[in-house]
Amino acid sequence: MKFWHSSHTFEHPWEMVSQAFWRKYPNEYQSHVYGTDVIERYVDEKGRLHSKRIIISDWKVPSFMKIFYTDPRGYAVEHSIVDPVEKTLTLKSENINAASIFSFQEDIVYKGLGAKTSLQHEAKIRFSASRLVDDAAENWLFGRVSNAACDGLRAMDSIIDKVEAEMQLTLQSVGRSLDESITDAKRSIDESLADAEAFIDSSISDAKSTLDRCRTVEPTRG
């Protein structure tokens, strides 16, 4: 059995990183991942979102392993918990096919740290196909995990940039809408004031005209 571990810090808040995670697949850096399928999702009594997904990918099995495993597709089940209060996204995944030949388990935690987000990534690898190839197979998968993790970070950075750009556009749009609303409100107020002033001026003018007419009327003698 081999153990693999990696850590990373994103210079972005947890809300942005966790949003990018759910948009991770497909991406240009991990084309070996065919897709994902959510098979269960619910919110518990603490307000945490639980999800269960099937992840389908191309394992690109090396030639020395094809005698034991000929299906190029790998299926893994992923359990995740999103805790918006603690600002954590916790994932556990493991392979569900070829389980009699090898076991691959991953534990990933994204945790908010103020304006940053930490990532802790661990994996356990164990092959039991044959003593002749088990060690070589574990070394192969160990290298695959390392490369996939690097590609995953590049994908996350790329998606985070897109999420950030979308947020900025949204804020700009909201800002423009707010400015337009303020301008419209000012225009409406100005028009109302102008109408009120015109009405007052007209009323005063009418009153003066009426008063002048009353003054010019001579008294009637009995």
C-alpha positions as CSV (number, residue, x, y, z in Angstrom):
1,M,0.0,0.0,0.0
2,K,1.2,3.5,-0.8
3,F,0.1,6.8,0.7
4,W,0.0,10.1,-1.2
5,H,-0.5,13.6,0.3
6,S,-0.6,17.1,-1.1
7,S,-1.6,20.6,0.2
8,H,-2.3,23.9,-1.5
9,T,-3.6,27.3,-0.7
10,F,-5.9,29.2,-3.0
11,E,-5.7,33.0,-2.9
12,H,-9.4,33.2,-3.1
13,P,-12.3,32.9,-0.6
14,W,-14.0,29.6,0.0
15,E,-17.3,30.6,-1.6
16,M,-15.5,31.2,-4.9
17,V,-13.4,28.0,-4.7
18,S,-16.3,25.8,-3.7
19,Q,-18.4,27.2,-6.6
20,A,-15.5,26.5,-9.0
21,F,-15.3,22.9,-7.7
22,W,-18.8,22.1,-8.8
23,R,-18.0,23.4,-12.3
24,K,-14.7,21.5,-12.5
25,Y,-15.7,18.9,-15.1
26,P,-15.3,18.9,-17.9
27,N,-12.1,20.9,-18.2
28,E,-9.2,21.2,-20.7
29,Y,-6.6,20.0,-18.3
30,Q,-8.4,16.7,-17.3
31,S,-9.8,15.4,-20.6
32,H,-9.5,11.8,-19.2
33,V,-12.6,12.5,-17.1
34,Y,-15.6,11.7,-19.3
35,G,-18.2,13.1,-16.9
36,T,-20.1,13.0,-13.6
37,D,-23.6,12.0,-12.6
38,V,-25.3,13.0,-9.3
39,I,-27.2,10.1,-8.0
40,E,-28.2,11.5,-4.6
41,R,-28.4,14.9,-3.0
42,Y,-30.0,16.3,0.2
43,V,-29.6,18.9,3.0
44,D,-29.4,17.6,6.5
45,E,-30.8,19.2,9.7
46,K,-27.6,21.3,10.1
47,G,-28.0,22.8,6.7
48,R,-25.2,20.8,5.1
49,L,-25.4,19.7,1.5
50,H,-24.7,16.0,1.0
51,S,-24.1,14.8,-2.6
52,K,-23.2,11.4,-4.1
53,R,-21.7,11.3,-7.6
54,I,-20.4,8.8,-10.0
55,I,-17.3,9.9,-11.8
56,I,-16.4,8.2,-15.1
57,S,-12.8,8.5,-16.4
58,D,-10.2,6.9,-18.7
59,W,-7.7,5.1,-16.5
60,K,-5.2,4.8,-19.4
61,V,-4.1,1.4,-18.0
62,P,-0.4,0.5,-18.9
63,S,0.3,-2.5,-21.0
64,F,1.6,-4.7,-18.1
65,M,-1.7,-4.3,-16.3
66,K,-4.1,-5.1,-19.2
67,I,-3.8,-8.8,-18.6
68,F,-5.7,-8.2,-15.3
69,Y,-7.9,-5.3,-16.3
70,T,-9.0,-4.7,-19.9
71,D,-11.8,-2.1,-19.4
72,P,-10.3,1.4,-20.0
73,R,-13.0,3.1,-18.1
74,G,-12.8,3.7,-14.4
75,Y,-15.8,4.3,-12.2
76,A,-15.6,6.0,-8.8
77,V,-18.2,7.0,-6.3
78,E,-17.7,10.4,-4.5
79,H,-19.4,11.5,-1.3
80,S,-19.3,15.2,-0.5
81,I,-20.5,17.4,2.3
82,V,-20.7,21.2,1.9
83,D,-20.9,23.0,5.3
84,P,-21.6,26.7,4.6
85,V,-21.3,27.6,8.4
86,E,-17.8,26.0,8.9
87,K,-16.9,26.8,5.3
88,T,-15.7,23.3,4.4
89,L,-16.1,21.1,1.4
90,T,-15.2,17.5,2.3
91,L,-15.0,14.7,-0.2
92,K,-14.4,11.0,0.0
93,S,-14.1,8.8,-3.1
94,E,-13.2,5.3,-4.1
95,N,-13.2,3.1,-7.1
96,I,-16.2,0.8,-7.6
97,N,-15.0,-1.4,-10.4
98,A,-11.9,-3.6,-10.4
99,A,-12.2,-3.6,-6.6
100,S,-11.0,-7.1,-6.4
101,I,-7.7,-6.0,-8.1
102,F,-7.0,-2.7,-6.5
103,S,-8.3,-0.1,-4.0
104,F,-8.0,3.6,-4.5
105,Q,-9.4,6.0,-1.8
106,E,-9.2,9.8,-1.8
107,D,-9.9,12.3,1.0
108,I,-10.1,16.0,0.0
109,V,-10.9,19.0,2.2
110,Y,-11.4,22.6,1.0
111,K,-11.5,24.9,4.1
112,G,-12.0,28.6,4.2
113,L,-9.3,30.7,5.9
114,G,-10.5,34.2,5.7
115,A,-9.8,35.5,2.2
116,K,-8.0,32.3,1.3
117,T,-8.9,28.6,1.0
118,S,-6.7,25.6,2.0
119,L,-6.8,22.3,0.2
120,Q,-5.7,19.0,1.8
121,H,-5.6,16.0,-0.5
122,E,-4.7,12.5,0.6
123,A,-4.9,9.1,-1.2
124,K,-4.4,5.4,-0.4
125,I,-3.4,3.0,-3.1
126,R,-3.3,-0.8,-2.8
127,F,-3.0,-3.4,-5.6
128,S,-3.6,-7.1,-5.0
129,A,-3.5,-8.5,-8.6
130,S,-0.2,-10.3,-8.4
131,R,3.0,-10.0,-6.4
132,L,4.8,-9.7,-9.7
133,V,3.1,-6.5,-10.7
134,D,1.5,-5.0,-7.5
135,D,4.5,-2.8,-6.7
136,A,4.9,-1.6,-10.2
137,A,1.1,-0.9,-10.5
138,E,1.1,1.0,-7.2
139,N,4.0,3.1,-8.5
140,W,2.2,3.8,-11.7
141,L,-1.0,4.9,-9.9
142,F,1.0,7.0,-7.5
143,G,2.4,8.9,-10.4
144,R,-1.0,9.2,-12.0
145,V,-2.4,10.7,-8.8
146,S,0.4,13.2,-8.6
147,N,0.0,14.3,-12.3
148,A,-3.8,14.4,-12.0
149,A,-3.6,16.5,-8.8
150,C,-1.4,19.1,-10.6
151,D,-3.8,19.1,-13.6
152,G,-6.6,19.5,-11.2
153,L,-5.1,22.6,-9.6
154,R,-4.5,24.2,-13.0
155,A,-8.1,23.4,-13.8
156,M,-9.4,24.9,-10.6
157,D,-7.3,28.1,-11.1
158,S,-8.7,28.5,-14.6
159,I,-12.3,28.0,-13.4
160,I,-11.8,30.3,-10.5
161,D,-10.7,33.0,-12.9
162,K,-13.9,32.5,-14.9
163,V,-16.0,32.6,-11.8
164,E,-14.3,35.8,-10.6
165,A,-14.8,37.4,-14.0
166,E,-18.5,36.5,-14.0
167,M,-18.9,37.9,-10.5
168,Q,-17.2,41.2,-11.6
169,L,-19.5,41.4,-14.6
170,T,-22.5,40.8,-12.4
171,L,-21.4,43.5,-10.0
172,Q,-20.8,45.9,-12.8
173,S,-24.3,45.1,-14.2
174,V,-25.8,45.6,-10.8
175,G,-23.9,48.8,-10.4
176,R,-25.1,50.1,-13.8
177,S,-28.7,49.1,-13.0
178,L,-28.4,50.9,-9.7
179,D,-26.9,54.0,-11.4
180,E,-29.7,53.9,-13.9
181,S,-32.3,53.6,-11.2
182,I,-30.8,56.5,-9.3
183,T,-30.7,58.6,-12.5
184,D,-34.4,57.7,-13.3
185,A,-35.4,58.5,-9.8
186,K,-33.6,61.9,-9.9
187,R,-35.2,62.6,-13.3
188,S,-38.7,61.7,-12.0
189,I,-38.2,63.9,-8.9
190,D,-36.9,66.8,-11.1
191,E,-39.9,66.4,-13.4
192,S,-42.3,66.3,-10.4
193,L,-40.7,69.4,-8.9
194,A,-40.9,71.2,-12.2
195,D,-44.6,70.2,-12.5
196,A,-45.2,71.4,-9.0
197,E,-43.4,74.7,-9.5
198,A,-45.4,75.2,-12.8
199,F,-48.6,74.5,-11.0
200,I,-47.8,76.9,-8.1
201,D,-46.7,79.6,-10.6
202,S,-50.0,79.1,-12.5
203,S,-52.0,79.2,-9.3
204,I,-50.3,82.3,-8.2
205,S,-50.9,83.9,-11.6
206,D,-54.5,83.0,-11.6
207,A,-54.9,84.3,-8.1
208,K,-53.3,87.6,-9.1
209,S,-55.5,87.9,-12.1
210,T,-58.6,87.3,-10.1
211,L,-57.5,89.9,-7.5
212,D,-56.8,92.4,-10.2
213,R,-60.2,91.9,-11.7
214,C,-61.9,92.4,-8.3
215,R,-60.0,95.7,-7.8
216,T,-61.1,97.1,-11.1
217,V,-64.8,96.4,-10.5
218,E,-66.5,99.7,-9.4
219,P,-68.9,99.5,-6.5
220,T,-72.6,99.5,-7.3
221,R,-74.6,102.5,-6.0
222,G,-78.1,101.9,-4.5
